[in-house]
Amino acid sequence: MIKANHKKYARLLYNIYIGRILRNNFSAFYLINELPEIDKKQALLITPNHISWWDGFFIDFITRPRINRKIHLMMLEAELEKIKFFTKVGAFSINPGNRKSIIETRDYLKEITDNTGNFAVIYPQGEIEPFEKPKLSVKNGLAFFANSLKPDTIILPMAFKTQFYNKKHPAILSRAGKPLPASIVASEYEYYVKEFQLNVDLLNKYIFSNPEPENNLF
């Protein structure tokens, strides 16, 4: 597997790049609720939905000013091999077709989250799916990973959607879900899946029921 190799210079360049590329392609970025307060002594794993190529940029942008921890984001190894620069801003890999790689990634994820100065990001769908799909395909891999984490590790679902309003470019809308301990996610995975889907549904309901928000984060 490929491990993260954070570099300060890369992060500085990336912060400039991510702000510019998002503003050039999206009209606004909205967080419709607040991220929950997580005890600094607790490990943290964030699990967003996977709607597009942009998703890594979305989660990095929304968490950077709000979570005072170092991001570690899981990517497919084949994709990370193409852009090794991402390791310098926190990307690490998994090869889902290789059992040895999966075990190495599981152990590395535990190593990351055992240090509460870090947090990790995993996409539980494992692949891009349309936001509007009635029932998202959440894989069982997260349950496997959760079983190896500290029981009180917080697993936080996040939802993202792009939405056109009266502007040339779409807006990004995001919502934080219900934080759950890893012990519950590991032992009652269907409960986690329901909460993950519920958070996506609540974001969709908000968009249907409300005008464009005003608290643009750009």
ABEGO torsion letter per residue (X at the ends): XBBBBBBAAAAAAAAAAAAAAAAAABABBBBABBBBBBBAABBBBBBBBBABAAAAAAAAAAAAAABBBBBBBBBBAAAAAABAAAAAAGBBBBBAABAAAAAAAAAAAAAAAABAABBBBBBAAGBBBBAABABBBBBAAAAAAAAABBAABBBBBBBBBBBBBBBABBBBBBBBBBBBBAAAAAABAAAAAAAAAAAAAAAAAAAAABBBBABBAX
